Amino acid sequence: MKKKKLSQKQYNVLIGLILLYGFAVNAIACIFLKSVFIELNPTYVIAGYLLSCTIGIMINHRAGSTFMRFAGYNMIVLPISMVLSITLADEHISFVAYTLIIVSGVTLMLIIIASIIPDVFKSLGKTLAVTLAGIIGAGMIIKLLEFELPAWWNWITATLFCAYIGYDWVKAQDNYYNVANAILSASKLYMDIINLFVRILKILTGRTKSA
């Protein structure tokens, strides 16, 4: 068994700091760079977003070094920052702030619950994966058919990512407590939280057209 380099407290604090770094990059992009990103070709934005995030996720899962995992994390954070800056460009600051408060509270609550009953969340792994695949597949079909997503779509998706936050937190606690694994765990939680943020924002603003 490998020697743990960090205590559990140090490990979890590091996960939190890495998450805060990602959110800070998002905030900087949304405040200072949105005018730049809005002018970009939407096709290039989507293609760059998908390519960079895919490579970043692959690096995070396959690389073992701290440097490479942090590079992979940035390849996820940076394109998401670009997309968020475009998505939030027309949103009222009150909606964004209210959504941030809700997401922060829900995330904290889920982490506490997952820490109390970890086995419940561990058992959800396969169910969550199948559900996510189903939602992505159904969403793509609905878009191709040019139908409007039902009002409850964002509620289901938000619930899914709530479950993923608890699941990924529990899985993070099963890793060896080192910096590289803290980055890997933070990257998973980061994507869960960002997806939850987007869904709750859509619920608050009453939009279901874009998935």
C-alpha positions in Angstrom: 0.0 0.0 0.0 1.3 3.5 -0.9 2.2 5.9 1.8 -0.3 8.7 2.1 1.5 12.0 1.7 -1.3 14.2 3.1 -3.6 13.9 6.0 -7.3 13.7 5.2 -7.8 17.2 6.4 -5.0 18.5 4.2 -6.3 16.5 1.2 -9.8 17.9 1.5 -8.6 21.5 2.1 -6.5 21.1 -1.1 -9.5 19.9 -3.0 -11.4 23.0 -1.9 -8.5 25.3 -2.9 -8.3 23.7 -6.3 -12.0 24.2 -6.8 -11.8 27.8 -5.7 -9.0 28.3 -8.2 -11.2 27.0 -11.0 -14.1 29.2 -9.9 -11.8 32.2 -9.7 -10.7 31.7 -13.3 -14.4 31.4 -14.3 -15.2 34.7 -12.6 -12.2 36.5 -14.2 -13.3 35.3 -17.6 -16.9 36.3 -17.1 -16.0 39.8 -15.8 -13.1 40.8 -18.0 -13.1 38.7 -21.1 -16.8 38.2 -22.1 -16.6 40.9 -24.7 -13.7 39.0 -26.4 -15.4 35.6 -26.3 -18.7 36.8 -27.5 -17.1 37.9 -30.8 -15.8 34.4 -31.5 -17.4 32.0 -34.0 -19.9 29.8 -32.0 -18.8 26.7 -34.0 -15.2 27.2 -33.1 -16.1 27.9 -29.5 -18.1 24.6 -29.2 -15.4 22.6 -31.1 -12.6 24.1 -28.9 -14.6 23.5 -25.8 -15.3 19.8 -26.5 -11.8 19.1 -27.7 -10.0 20.8 -24.8 -12.3 19.3 -22.1 -12.0 15.8 -23.6 -8.2 16.0 -23.7 -8.2 17.5 -20.2 -10.3 14.7 -18.8 -8.2 12.1 -20.5 -5.0 13.6 -19.1 -6.5 13.8 -15.6 -7.4 10.1 -15.6 -4.3 8.7 -17.3 -1.5 10.9 -16.1 0.0 10.2 -12.7 2.1 13.4 -12.2 0.9 16.4 -10.3 2.0 18.8 -13.1 0.1 16.9 -15.9 -3.1 16.6 -13.8 -3.0 20.3 -13.1 -2.5 21.0 -16.8 -5.5 18.7 -17.5 -7.5 20.5 -14.9 -6.8 23.9 -16.6 -7.7 22.4 -20.0 -11.2 21.8 -18.5 -11.5 25.1 -16.6 -10.4 27.4 -19.4 -12.8 26.4 -22.1 -15.6 26.2 -19.5 -14.7 29.7 -18.5 -15.1 30.8 -22.1 -18.5 29.2 -22.5 -19.7 30.5 -19.1 -18.7 34.1 -20.1 -20.8 33.8 -23.2 -23.7 32.1 -21.4 -23.9 34.6 -18.6 -23.3 37.7 -20.8 -27.0 38.5 -20.9 -27.9 37.3 -17.4 -28.8 39.7 -14.6 -26.3 39.8 -11.8 -29.0 39.1 -9.3 -29.9 35.7 -10.9 -26.2 34.7 -11.1 -25.6 35.7 -7.4 -28.7 33.9 -6.2 -27.7 30.8 -8.2 -24.2 30.9 -6.7 -25.7 31.0 -3.2 -28.0 28.1 -3.9 -25.3 25.9 -5.5 -22.8 26.7 -2.7 -25.4 25.6 -0.1 -26.5 22.5 -1.9 -22.9 21.4 -2.5 -22.0 21.8 1.2 -25.1 19.9 2.2 -24.4 17.1 -0.2 -20.8 16.8 1.0 -22.0 16.6 4.6 -24.6 14.0 3.8 -22.2 11.9 1.6 -19.7 12.0 4.5 -22.4 10.6 6.9 -23.8 7.9 4.6 -21.0 7.2 2.1 -22.2 3.7 1.2 -25.5 5.0 -0.2 -23.6 7.2 -2.7 -21.1 4.5 -3.5 -23.9 2.3 -4.6 -25.1 4.9 -7.2 -22.1 4.6 -9.5 -23.6 2.5 -12.4 -27.0 4.1 -12.0 -25.6 7.6 -12.4 -23.5 6.6 -15.4 -26.4 5.0 -17.2 -28.7 8.0 -16.3 -26.2 10.5 -17.6 -25.7 8.7 -20.8 -29.5 8.5 -21.3 -29.9 12.2 -20.6 -27.1 13.2 -23.0 -28.5 10.8 -25.7 -32.1 12.0 -25.3 -31.0 15.6 -25.3 -29.1 15.2 -28.5 -32.1 13.5 -30.2 -34.5 16.2 -29.0 -32.1 18.9 -30.4 -31.7 17.2 -33.7 -35.5 17.0 -34.0 -35.7 20.7 -33.1 -38.2 20.0 -30.3 -38.3 22.1 -27.1 -37.1 20.4 -23.9 -39.8 19.9 -21.3 -39.9 22.2 -18.3 -38.9 19.3 -15.9 -35.7 18.5 -17.9 -33.5 20.9 -16.0 -34.9 19.6 -12.7 -33.9 16.0 -13.6 -30.5 17.0 -14.8 -29.9 19.1 -11.7 -30.9 16.2 -9.4 -28.5 14.0 -11.3 -25.5 16.3 -10.8 -26.5 16.7 -7.1 -26.1 12.9 -6.8 -22.8 13.1 -8.7 -21.4 15.6 -6.2 -22.1 13.3 -3.4 -20.7 10.3 -5.3 -17.5 12.0 -6.5 -16.9 13.3 -3.0 -17.2 9.8 -1.5 -14.9 8.4 -4.3 -12.4 11.1 -3.6 -12.1 9.9 0.0 -11.2 6.4 -1.2 -8.1 7.7 -3.1 -4.6 8.0 -1.7 -4.2 11.4 -0.1 -1.7 13.1 -2.3 -1.7 16.3 -4.5 -2.2 14.5 -7.8 -5.4 12.7 -6.6 -6.7 15.9 -5.0 -6.5 17.5 -8.5 -8.2 14.6 -10.1 -11.0 14.7 -7.4 -11.4 18.4 -7.7 -11.7 18.2 -11.5 -14.6 15.8 -11.2 -16.4 17.9 -8.5 -15.7 21.0 -10.5 -17.6 19.7 -13.5 -20.4 18.4 -11.3 -20.8 21.8 -9.6 -20.6 23.8 -12.9 -23.3 21.6 -14.4 -25.5 22.0 -11.4 -24.9 25.8 -11.5 -26.0 26.0 -15.2 -29.1 23.9 -14.6 -30.2 25.8 -11.5 -29.7 29.1 -13.4 -31.9 27.8 -16.2 -34.5 26.8 -13.7 -34.5 30.3 -12.2 -34.7 32.0 -15.5 -37.3 29.6 -16.8 -35.4 28.4 -19.9 -35.3 24.9 -21.3 -34.4 25.3 -24.9 -30.6 24.8 -24.5 -29.4 21.6 -22.8 
